[in-house]
Amino acid sequence: MTDLRELYQELIVDHSKRPRNFGKPANFNCHAKGFNPLCGDKLDLFLQVEKDVICDVKFEGSGCAISTASASIMTDALKGQTLEEATELFQMFHNMLTRSRDSQENVADMGKLAVFAGVNEFPARVKCATLAWHTLRNALNGGEKIAKTE
Ligand code: ZN
């Protein structure tokens, strides 16, 4: 378990230092802003959705390592997914971070997203990790309003 934890930490550090899919794309048809006032994380999320498939997704923003890594790994995971699959991922991610440690039976199915499983031990950081996902939900619901972590 310690090895796994170290691997997860390395992934988070790597994605926070060199975020993937960073920048504003030339074409996008869904956009939302996210803000986590507790930590000061800010995020702009841009998606190109065609026929219910997420063809491209990028983000801009500034925030802590967890929020940046979460947005980076999320955007990687979303490319090529249908809107339904994206909604399922949102639910799984949200459950993983808000449930007790004992009921994380799905973590193995989550690929790189599982690196955030340990974050649920740190309630203040959960909002950092879920910010990108709340912003995603707003973007897909067509909202231009700012997603705030509750
Ligand atoms: Zn943060």
Backbone and ligand atoms as CSV (ligand in chain L), in Angstrom:
chain,resi,resn,atom,element,x,y,z
A,1,MET,N,N,0.835,-1.204,0.000
A,1,MET,CA,C,0.000,0.000,0.000
A,1,MET,C,C,0.870,1.254,0.000
A,2,THR,N,N,2.000,1.187,0.703
A,2,THR,CA,C,2.883,2.362,0.740
A,2,THR,C,C,3.410,2.670,-0.651
A,3,ASP,N,N,3.781,1.615,-1.398
A,3,ASP,CA,C,4.286,1.821,-2.758
A,3,ASP,C,C,3.241,2.501,-3.623
A,4,LEU,N,N,2.010,2.023,-3.477
A,4,LEU,CA,C,0.918,2.563,-4.264
A,4,LEU,C,C,0.742,4.046,-3.945
A,5,ARG,N,N,0.816,4.334,-2.656
A,5,ARG,CA,C,0.670,5.712,-2.210
A,5,ARG,C,C,1.757,6.600,-2.810
A,6,GLU,N,N,2.973,6.094,-2.827
A,6,GLU,CA,C,4.078,6.880,-3.389
A,6,GLU,C,C,3.886,7.106,-4.873
A,7,LEU,N,N,3.419,6.053,-5.541
A,7,LEU,CA,C,3.154,6.162,-6.970
A,7,LEU,C,C,2.090,7.228,-7.214
A,8,TYR,N,N,1.040,7.196,-6.400
A,8,TYR,CA,C,-0.036,8.178,-6.539
A,8,TYR,C,C,0.502,9.581,-6.349
A,9,GLN,N,N,1.346,9.738,-5.330
A,9,GLN,CA,C,1.898,11.064,-5.065
A,9,GLN,C,C,2.738,11.559,-6.220
A,10,GLU,N,N,3.516,10.633,-6.790
A,10,GLU,CA,C,4.347,11.014,-7.928
A,10,GLU,C,C,3.489,11.477,-9.095
A,11,LEU,N,N,2.407,10.761,-9.325
A,11,LEU,CA,C,1.503,11.128,-10.426
A,11,LEU,C,C,0.903,12.513,-10.197
A,12,ILE,N,N,0.501,12.775,-8.972
A,12,ILE,CA,C,-0.103,14.076,-8.670
A,12,ILE,C,C,0.928,15.192,-8.861
A,13,VAL,N,N,2.140,14.962,-8.365
A,13,VAL,CA,C,3.192,15.963,-8.523
A,13,VAL,C,C,3.493,16.183,-10.003
A,14,ASP,N,N,3.599,15.093,-10.752
A,14,ASP,CA,C,3.902,15.173,-12.177
A,14,ASP,C,C,2.832,15.988,-12.914
A,15,HIS,N,N,1.562,15.661,-12.670
A,15,HIS,CA,C,0.482,16.363,-13.376
A,15,HIS,C,C,0.343,17.814,-12.918
A,16,SER,N,N,0.710,18.100,-11.674
A,16,SER,CA,C,0.583,19.482,-11.217
A,16,SER,C,C,1.715,20.349,-11.778
A,17,LYS,N,N,2.873,19.725,-11.992
A,17,LYS,CA,C,3.994,20.491,-12.548
A,17,LYS,C,C,3.910,20.623,-14.061
A,18,ARG,N,N,3.400,19.580,-14.694
A,18,ARG,CA,C,3.289,19.607,-16.154
A,18,ARG,C,C,1.866,19.225,-16.541
A,19,PRO,N,N,0.909,20.132,-16.289
A,19,PRO,CA,C,-0.478,19.769,-16.573
A,19,PRO,C,C,-0.714,19.461,-18.051
A,20,ARG,N,N,-1.463,18.383,-18.306
A,20,ARG,CA,C,-1.828,18.015,-19.670
A,20,ARG,C,C,-3.058,18.828,-20.072
A,21,ASN,N,N,-3.203,19.026,-21.367
A,21,ASN,CA,C,-4.406,19.683,-21.899
A,21,ASN,C,C,-4.591,21.080,-21.312
A,22,PHE,N,N,-3.483,21.774,-21.098
A,22,PHE,CA,C,-3.556,23.101,-20.505
A,22,PHE,C,C,-3.577,24.152,-21.612
A,23,GLY,N,N,-4.504,25.110,-21.499
A,23,GLY,CA,C,-4.588,26.187,-22.483
A,23,GLY,C,C,-5.990,26.307,-23.036
A,24,LYS,N,N,-6.223,27.399,-23.738
A,24,LYS,CA,C,-7.557,27.635,-24.294
A,24,LYS,C,C,-7.581,27.144,-25.735
A,25,PRO,N,N,-8.485,26.228,-26.062
A,25,PRO,CA,C,-8.510,25.697,-27.425
A,25,PRO,C,C,-9.131,26.700,-28.399
A,26,ALA,N,N,-8.810,26.541,-29.693
A,26,ALA,CA,C,-9.367,27.429,-30.712
A,26,ALA,C,C,-10.871,27.198,-30.845
A,27,ASN,N,N,-11.275,25.949,-30.717
A,27,ASN,CA,C,-12.698,25.627,-30.868
A,27,ASN,C,C,-13.220,24.945,-29.611
A,28,PHE,N,N,-14.352,25.450,-29.135
A,28,PHE,CA,C,-15.028,24.764,-28.036
A,28,PHE,C,C,-16.482,25.191,-28.045
A,29,ASN,N,N,-17.368,24.310,-27.585
A,29,ASN,CA,C,-18.784,24.668,-27.532
A,29,ASN,C,C,-19.399,24.499,-26.143
A,30,CYS,N,N,-18.576,24.131,-25.167
A,30,CYS,CA,C,-19.029,24.138,-23.776
A,30,CYS,C,C,-17.932,24.785,-22.942
A,31,HIS,N,N,-18.335,25.616,-22.016
A,31,HIS,CA,C,-17.352,26.306,-21.179
A,31,HIS,C,C,-17.965,26.573,-19.810
A,32,ALA,N,N,-17.160,26.437,-18.777
A,32,ALA,CA,C,-17.612,26.847,-17.447
A,32,ALA,C,C,-16.393,27.259,-16.627
A,33,LYS,N,N,-16.682,28.069,-15.621
A,33,LYS,CA,C,-15.626,28.493,-14.702
A,33,LYS,C,C,-15.832,27.808,-13.368
A,34,GLY,N,N,-14.746,27.539,-12.692
A,34,GLY,CA,C,-14.845,26.972,-11.345
A,34,GLY,C,C,-14.009,27.767,-10.373
A,35,PHE,N,N,-14.451,27.812,-9.141
A,35,PHE,CA,C,-13.716,28.552,-8.111
A,35,PHE,C,C,-13.901,27.855,-6.774
A,36,ASN,N,N,-12.810,27.598,-6.119
A,36,ASN,CA,C,-12.847,27.007,-4.783
A,36,ASN,C,C,-12.325,28.038,-3.784
A,37,PRO,N,N,-13.244,28.783,-3.149
A,37,PRO,CA,C,-12.820,29.898,-2.289
A,37,PRO,C,C,-11.982,29.456,-1.089
A,38,LEU,N,N,-12.151,28.209,-0.652
A,38,LEU,CA,C,-11.405,27.747,0.516
A,38,LEU,C,C,-9.906,27.726,0.267
A,39,CYS,N,N,-9.555,27.449,-0.988
A,39,CYS,CA,C,-8.137,27.275,-1.307
A,39,CYS,C,C,-7.660,28.333,-2.307
A,40,GLY,N,N,-8.618,28.933,-3.018
A,40,GLY,CA,C,-8.254,29.917,-4.030
A,40,GLY,C,C,-8.025,29.315,-5.406
A,41,ASP,N,N,-8.430,28.067,-5.594
A,41,ASP,CA,C,-8.255,27.414,-6.896
A,41,ASP,C,C,-9.233,27.997,-7.908
A,42,LYS,N,N,-8.711,28.340,-9.092
A,42,LYS,CA,C,-9.552,28.857,-10.176
A,42,LYS,C,C,-9.338,28.018,-11.420
A,43,LEU,N,N,-10.416,27.905,-12.195
A,43,LEU,CA,C,-10.363,26.994,-13.333
A,43,LEU,C,C,-11.331,27.448,-14.421
A,44,ASP,N,N,-10.875,27.396,-15.653
A,44,ASP,CA,C,-11.738,27.570,-16.824
A,44,ASP,C,C,-11.672,26.273,-17.603
A,45,LEU,N,N,-12.819,25.708,-17.889
A,45,LEU,CA,C,-12.848,24.420,-18.588
A,45,LEU,C,C,-13.529,24.599,-19.947
A,46,PHE,N,N,-12.894,24.081,-20.989
A,46,PHE,CA,C,-13.404,24.207,-22.350
A,46,PHE,C,C,-13.584,22.822,-22.953
A,47,LEU,N,N,-14.759,22.578,-23.531
A,47,LEU,CA,C,-14.994,21.274,-24.163
A,47,LEU,C,C,-15.546,21.450,-25.568
A,48,GLN,N,N,-15.137,20.548,-26.426
A,48,GLN,CA,C,-15.738,20.449,-27.760
A,48,GLN,C,C,-16.525,19.141,-27.762
A,49,VAL,N,N,-17.841,19.266,-27.811
A,49,VAL,CA,C,-18.712,18.085,-27.772
A,49,VAL,C,C,-19.420,17.960,-29.104
A,50,GLU,N,N,-19.270,16.786,-29.719
A,50,GLU,CA,C,-19.937,16.533,-30.998
A,50,GLU,C,C,-20.674,15.221,-30.919
A,51,LYS,N,N,-21.967,15.266,-31.210
A,51,LYS,CA,C,-22.805,14.063,-31.169
A,51,LYS,C,C,-22.621,13.280,-29.880
A,52,ASP,N,N,-22.727,13.976,-28.757
A,52,ASP,CA,C,-22.649,13.339,-27.447
A,52,ASP,C,C,-21.283,12.750,-27.102
A,53,VAL,N,N,-20.257,13.093,-27.881
A,53,VAL,CA,C,-18.912,12.604,-27.551
A,53,VAL,C,C,-18.011,13.805,-27.262
A,54,ILE,N,N,-17.220,13.685,-26.214
A,54,ILE,CA,C,-16.274,14.748,-25.870
A,54,ILE,C,C,-15.044,14.580,-26.755
A,55,CYS,N,N,-14.946,15.427,-27.783
A,55,CYS,CA,C,-13.850,15.301,-28.748
A,55,CYS,C,C,-12.581,15.939,-28.210
A,56,ASP,N,N,-12.745,17.038,-27.490
A,56,ASP,CA,C,-11.570,17.714,-26.963
A,56,ASP,C,C,-11.938,18.398,-25.653
A,57,VAL,N,N,-10.974,18.485,-24.786
A,57,VAL,CA,C,-11.210,19.163,-23.504
A,57,VAL,C,C,-9.893,19.744,-23.011
A,58,LYS,N,N,-9.942,21.014,-22.631
A,58,LYS,CA,C,-8.753,21.701,-22.125
A,58,LYS,C,C,-9.128,22.589,-20.951
A,59,PHE,N,N,-8.120,22.990,-20.209
A,59,PHE,CA,C,-8.415,23.889,-19.089
A,59,PHE,C,C,-7.320,24.927,-18.905
A,60,GLU,N,N,-7.710,26.003,-18.254
A,60,GLU,CA,C,-6.777,27.046,-17.842
A,60,GLU,C,C,-7.068,27.359,-16.398
A,61,GLY,N,N,-6.092,27.884,-15.702
A,61,GLY,CA,C,-6.380,28.292,-14.339
A,61,GLY,C,C,-5.156,28.241,-13.468
A,62,SER,N,N,-5.364,28.557,-12.213
A,62,SER,CA,C,-4.275,28.488,-11.263
A,62,SER,C,C,-4.832,27.955,-9.954
A,63,GLY,N,N,-4.051,27.132,-9.322
A,63,GLY,CA,C,-4.524,26.557,-8.072
A,63,GLY,C,C,-3.448,25.712,-7.445
A,64,CYS,N,N,-3.840,24.994,-6.412
A,64,CYS,CA,C,-2.877,24.159,-5.709
A,64,CYS,C,C,-2.554,22.913,-6.532
A,65,ALA,N,N,-1.603,22.146,-6.065
A,65,ALA,CA,C,-1.164,20.953,-6.804
A,65,ALA,C,C,-2.308,19.976,-7.022
A,66,ILE,N,N,-3.138,19.797,-6.006
A,66,ILE,CA,C,-4.224,18.814,-6.119
A,66,ILE,C,C,-5.239,19.250,-7.177
A,67,SER,N,N,-5.616,20.516,-7.165
A,67,SER,CA,C,-6.638,20.957,-8.115
A,67,SER,C,C,-6.094,20.918,-9.548
A,68,THR,N,N,-4.847,21.306,-9.725
A,68,THR,CA,C,-4.252,21.285,-11.064
A,68,THR,C,C,-4.106,19.851,-11.553
A,69,ALA,N,N,-3.614,18.970,-10.698
A,69,ALA,CA,C,-3.437,17.569,-11.097
A,69,ALA,C,C,-4.787,16.927,-11.394
A,70,SER,N,N,-5.798,17.281,-10.612
A,70,SER,CA,C,-7.114,16.705,-10.829
A,70,SER,C,C,-7.674,17.121,-12.187
A,71,ALA,N,N,-7.528,18.406,-12.526
A,71,ALA,CA,C,-8.012,18.890,-13.819
A,71,ALA,C,C,-7.236,18.233,-14.957
A,72,SER,N,N,-5.928,18.079,-14.766
A,72,SER,CA,C,-5.084,17.483,-15.790
A,72,SER,C,C,-5.472,16.021,-16.046
A,73,ILE,N,N,-5.624,15.259,-14.978
A,73,ILE,CA,C,-5.959,13.839,-15.115
A,73,ILE,C,C,-7.402,13.678,-15.593
A,74,MET,N,N,-8.283,14.557,-15.142
A,74,MET,CA,C,-9.683,14.493,-15.593
A,74,MET,C,C,-9.780,14.727,-17.092
A,75,THR,N,N,-9.086,15.744,-17.588
A,75,THR,CA,C,-9.200,16.040,-19.011
A,75,THR,C,C,-8.646,14.883,-19.839
A,76,ASP,N,N,-7.569,14.263,-19.369
A,76,ASP,CA,C,-7.045,13.074,-20.051
A,76,ASP,C,C,-8.099,11.973,-20.101
A,77,ALA,N,N,-8.786,11.775,-18.969
A,77,ALA,CA,C,-9.741,10.673,-18.866
A,77,ALA,C,C,-11.001,10.921,-19.705
A,78,LEU,N,N,-11.312,12.179,-19.956
A,78,LEU,CA,C,-12.593,12.497,-20.609
A,78,LEU,C,C,-12.557,12.408,-22.124
A,79,LYS,N,N,-11.384,12.555,-22.706
A,79,LYS,CA,C,-11.310,12.600,-24.165
A,79,LYS,C,C,-11.836,11.325,-24.789
A,80,GLY,N,N,-12.776,11.482,-25.716
A,80,GLY,CA,C,-13.338,10.330,-26.398
A,80,GLY,C,C,-14.492,9.681,-25.666
A,81,GLN,N,N,-14.818,10.168,-24.475
A,81,GLN,CA,C,-15.933,9.586,-23.721
A,81,GLN,C,C,-17.257,10.189,-24.197
A,82,THR,N,N,-18.311,9.407,-24.062
A,82,THR,CA,C,-19.637,9.969,-24.314
A,82,THR,C,C,-20.057,10.784,-23.097
A,83,LEU,N,N,-21.087,11.602,-23.280
A,83,LEU,CA,C,-21.568,12.414,-22.156
A,83,LEU,C,C,-22.060,11.521,-21.027
A,84,GLU,N,N,-22.668,10.388,-21.398
A,84,GLU,CA,C,-23.157,9.463,-20.375
A,84,GLU,C,C,-21.984,8.883,-19.576
A,85,GLU,N,N,-20.941,8.490,-20.292
A,85,GLU,CA,C,-19.758,7.943,-19.602
A,85,GLU,C,C,-19.109,8.998,-18.708
A,86,ALA,N,N,-19.101,10.241,-19.185
A,86,ALA,CA,C,-18.517,11.326,-18.388
A,86,ALA,C,C,-19.308,11.532,-17.104
A,87,THR,N,N,-20.623,11.448,-17.206
A,87,THR,CA,C,-21.468,11.594,-16.019
A,87,THR,C,C,-21.216,10.458,-15.039
A,88,GLU,N,N,-21.034,9.251,-15.572
A,88,GLU,CA,C,-20.727,8.107,-14.708
A,88,GLU,C,C,-19.394,8.299,-13.989
A,89,LEU,N,N,-18.399,8.785,-14.726
A,89,LEU,CA,C,-17.090,9.039,-14.120
A,89,LEU,C,C,-17.208,10.080,-13.014
A,90,PHE,N,N,-18.004,11.111,-13.278
A,90,PHE,CA,C,-18.223,12.147,-12.255
A,90,PHE,C,C,-18.772,11.505,-10.983
A,91,GLN,N,N,-19.785,10.650,-11.150
A,91,GLN,CA,C,-20.400,10.005,-9.987
A,91,GLN,C,C,-19.396,9.133,-9.239
A,92,MET,N,N,-18.620,8.341,-10.000
A,92,MET,CA,C,-17.645,7.449,-9.372
A,92,MET,C,C,-16.589,8.249,-8.610
A,93,PHE,N,N,-16.145,9.327,-9.255
A,93,PHE,CA,C,-15.105,10.152,-8.636
A,93,PHE,C,C,-15.639,10.793,-7.362
A,94,HIS,N,N,-16.851,11.311,-7.468
A,94,HIS,CA,C,-17.472,11.974,-6.331
A,94,HIS,C,C,-17.673,10.980,-5.189
A,95,ASN,N,N,-18.161,9.789,-5.518
A,95,ASN,CA,C,-18.355,8.763,-4.489
A,95,ASN,C,C,-17.039,8.380,-3.825
A,96,MET,N,N,-16.010,8.219,-4.664
A,96,MET,CA,C,-14.717,7.791,-4.138
A,96,MET,C,C,-14.198,8.798,-3.105
A,97,LEU,N,N,-14.446,10.086,-3.348
A,97,LEU,CA,C,-13.888,11.112,-2.472
A,97,LEU,C,C,-14.768,11.438,-1.278
A,98,THR,N,N,-16.024,11.037,-1.329
A,98,THR,CA,C,-16.903,11.437,-0.233
A,98,THR,C,C,-17.319,10.257,0.641
A,99,ARG,N,N,-17.111,9.036,0.157
A,99,ARG,CA,C,-17.471,7.874,0.955
A,99,ARG,C,C,-16.384,7.541,1.961
A,100,SER,N,N,-16.730,6.645,2.871
A,100,SER,CA,C,-15.725,6.196,3.830
A,100,SER,C,C,-14.712,5.297,3.121
A,101,ARG,N,N,-13.582,5.160,3.719
A,101,ARG,CA,C,-12.513,4.354,3.118
A,101,ARG,C,C,-12.943,2.908,2.882
A,102,ASP,N,N,-13.832,2.407,3.725
A,102,ASP,CA,C,-14.192,0.993,3.643
A,102,ASP,C,C,-14.978,0.637,2.391
A,103,SER,N,N,-15.581,1.624,1.795
A,103,SER,CA,C,-16.481,1.297,0.682
A,103,SER,C,C,-15.929,1.769,-0.656
A,104,GLN,N,N,-14.618,1.662,-0.806
A,104,GLN,CA,C,-14.038,2.111,-2.068
A,104,GLN,C,C,-13.832,0.945,-3.032
A,105,GLU,N,N,-14.868,0.163,-3.196
A,105,GLU,CA,C,-14.717,-1.036,-4.021
A,105,GLU,C,C,-14.459,-0.724,-5.487
A,106,ASN,N,N,-14.817,0.472,-5.916
A,106,ASN,CA,C,-14.686,0.789,-7.337
A,106,ASN,C,C,-13.339,1.380,-7.739
A,107,VAL,N,N,-12.509,1.632,-6.759
A,107,VAL,CA,C,-11.280,2.355,-7.040
A,107,VAL,C,C,-10.449,1.666,-8.124
A,108,ALA,N,N,-10.457,0.340,-8.103
A,108,ALA,CA,C,-9.642,-0.405,-9.064
A,108,ALA,C,C,-10.070,-0.142,-10.503
A,109,ASP,N,N,-11.325,0.237,-10.703
A,109,ASP,CA,C,-11.819,0.474,-12.062
A,109,ASP,C,C,-11.512,1.871,-12.570
A,110,MET,N,N,-10.919,2.676,-11.742
A,110,MET,CA,C,-10.877,4.090,-12.084
A,110,MET,C,C,-9.582,4.557,-12.726
A,111,GLY,N,N,-8.651,3.629,-12.943
A,111,GLY,CA,C,-7.409,4.013,-13.600
A,111,GLY,C,C,-6.691,5.103,-12.829
A,112,LYS,N,N,-6.182,6.068,-13.575
A,112,LYS,CA,C,-5.401,7.139,-12.938
A,112,LYS,C,C,-6.220,7.972,-11.975
A,113,LEU,N,N,-7.539,8.008,-12.188
A,113,LEU,CA,C,-8.372,8.820,-11.297
A,113,LEU,C,C,-8.272,8.323,-9.860
A,114,ALA,N,N,-7.888,7.057,-9.696
A,114,ALA,CA,C,-7.785,6.471,-8.362
A,114,ALA,C,C,-6.689,7.120,-7.524
A,115,VAL,N,N,-5.805,7.887,-8.162
A,115,VAL,CA,C,-4.743,8.530,-7.382
A,115,VAL,C,C,-5.315,9.465,-6.334
A,116,PHE,N,N,-6.576,9.875,-6.525
A,116,PHE,CA,C,-7.161,10.810,-5.576
A,116,PHE,C,C,-7.922,10.129,-4.441
A,117,ALA,N,N,-7.903,8.792,-4.439
A,117,ALA,CA,C,-8.643,8.067,-3.406
A,117,ALA,C,C,-8.192,8.487,-2.008
A,118,GLY,N,N,-6.888,8.700,-1.832
A,118,GLY,CA,C,-6.365,9.054,-0.514
A,118,GLY,C,C,-6.775,10.440,-0.042
A,119,VAL,N,N,-7.242,11.252,-0.996
A,119,VAL,CA,C,-7.589,12.631,-0.640
A,119,VAL,C,C,-8.771,12.687,0.316
A,120,ASN,N,N,-9.595,11.632,0.317
A,120,ASN,CA,C,-10.781,11.720,1.172
A,120,ASN,C,C,-10.445,11.669,2.663
A,121,GLU,N,N,-9.177,11.442,2.979
A,121,GLU,CA,C,-8.756,11.566,4.378
A,121,GLU,C,C,-8.558,13.029,4.769
A,122,PHE,N,N,-8.551,13.904,3.791
A,122,PHE,CA,C,-8.303,15.324,4.055
A,122,PHE,C,C,-9.466,16.147,3.510
A,123,PRO,N,N,-10.515,16.308,4.339
A,123,PRO,CA,C,-11.749,16.929,3.851
A,123,PRO,C,C,-11.542,18.262,3.143
A,124,ALA,N,N,-10.606,19.072,3.594
A,124,ALA,CA,C,-10.412,20.372,2.958
A,124,ALA,C,C,-9.894,20.219,1.537
A,125,ARG,N,N,-9.159,19.126,1.292
A,125,ARG,CA,C,-8.575,18.918,-0.038
A,125,ARG,C,C,-9.551,18.266,-1.002
A,126,VAL,N,N,-10.618,17.692,-0.466
A,126,VAL,CA,C,-11.616,17.066,-1.343
A,126,VAL,C,C,-12.165,18.100,-2.312
A,127,LYS,N,N,-12.380,19.329,-1.824
A,127,LYS,CA,C,-12.919,20.383,-2.679
A,127,LYS,C,C,-11.934,20.757,-3.789
A,128,CYS,N,N,-10.649,20.671,-3.480
A,128,CYS,CA,C,-9.633,20.930,-4.509
A,128,CYS,C,C,-9.715,19.867,-5.606
A,129,ALA,N,N,-9.877,18.615,-5.183
A,129,ALA,CA,C,-9.875,17.506,-6.137
A,129,ALA,C,C,-11.156,17.458,-6.958
A,130,THR,N,N,-12.271,17.914,-6.381
A,130,THR,CA,C,-13.545,17.805,-7.105
A,130,THR,C,C,-13.882,19.064,-7.897
A,131,LEU,N,N,-13.108,20.132,-7.728
A,131,LEU,CA,C,-13.440,21.392,-8.412
A,131,LEU,C,C,-13.587,21.206,-9.930
A,132,ALA,N,N,-12.621,20.554,-10.543
A,132,ALA,CA,C,-12.667,20.380,-11.999
A,132,ALA,C,C,-13.923,19.613,-12.411
A,133,TRP,N,N,-14.331,18.653,-11.574
A,133,TRP,CA,C,-15.486,17.818,-11.907
A,133,TRP,C,C,-16.794,18.585,-11.770
A,134,HIS,N,N,-16.880,19.433,-10.741
A,134,HIS,CA,C,-18.075,20.268,-10.611
A,134,HIS,C,C,-18.160,21.246,-11.785
A,135,THR,N,N,-17.005,21.734,-12.185
A,135,THR,CA,C,-16.969,22.653,-13.326
A,135,THR,C,C,-17.395,21.922,-14.600
A,136,LEU,N,N,-16.956,20.683,-14.721
A,136,LEU,CA,C,-17.357,19.860,-15.864
A,136,LEU,C,C,-18.876,19.721,-15.922
A,137,ARG,N,N,-19.474,19.420,-14.783
A,137,ARG,CA,C,-20.918,19.209,-14.757
A,137,ARG,C,C,-21.644,20.481,-15.197
A,138,ASN,N,N,-21.160,21.617,-14.716
A,138,ASN,CA,C,-21.774,22.882,-15.121
A,138,ASN,C,C,-21.611,23.126,-16.620
A,139,ALA,N,N,-20.420,22.842,-17.123
A,139,ALA,CA,C,-20.165,23.077,-18.550
A,139,ALA,C,C,-21.099,22.223,-19.395
A,140,LEU,N,N,-21.279,20.966,-18.996
A,140,LEU,CA,C,-22.119,20.064,-19.784
A,140,LEU,C,C,-23.597,20.402,-19.634
A,141,ASN,N,N,-23.938,21.029,-18.512
A,141,ASN,CA,C,-25.325,21.461,-18.336
A,141,ASN,C,C,-25.576,22.807,-18.999
A,142,GLY,N,N,-24.557,23.302,-19.697
A,142,GLY,CA,C,-24.735,24.539,-20.450
A,142,GLY,C,C,-24.693,25.790,-19.606
A,143,GLY,N,N,-24.224,25.636,-18.370
A,143,GLY,CA,C,-24.216,26.798,-17.482
A,143,GLY,C,C,-22.953,27.628,-17.645
A,144,GLU,N,N,-23.118,28.922,-17.748
A,144,GLU,CA,C,-21.959,29.814,-17.738
A,144,GLU,C,C,-21.683,30.275,-16.321
A,145,LYS,N,N,-22.534,29.875,-15.394
A,145,LYS,CA,C,-22.320,30.350,-14.031
A,145,LYS,C,C,-21.107,29.641,-13.411
A,146,ILE,N,N,-20.596,30.239,-12.384
A,146,ILE,CA,C,-19.358,29.752,-11.788
A,146,ILE,C,C,-19.654,28.588,-10.834
A,147,ALA,N,N,-18.961,27.473,-11.068
A,147,ALA,CA,C,-19.113,26.335,-10.167
A,147,ALA,C,C,-18.337,26.608,-8.900
A,148,LYS,N,N,-19.020,26.534,-7.783
A,148,LYS,CA,C,-18.311,26.684,-6.519
A,148,LYS,C,C,-18.413,25.383,-5.769
A,149,THR,N,N,-17.328,25.004,-5.141
A,149,THR,CA,C,-17.384,23.805,-4.313
A,149,THR,C,C,-18.222,24.157,-3.106
A,150,GLU,N,N,-19.154,23.291,-2.765
A,150,GLU,CA,C,-20.096,23.645,-1.703
A,150,GLU,C,C,-19.426,23.620,-0.351
L,1,ZN,ZN,ZN,-6.714,23.664,-3.711
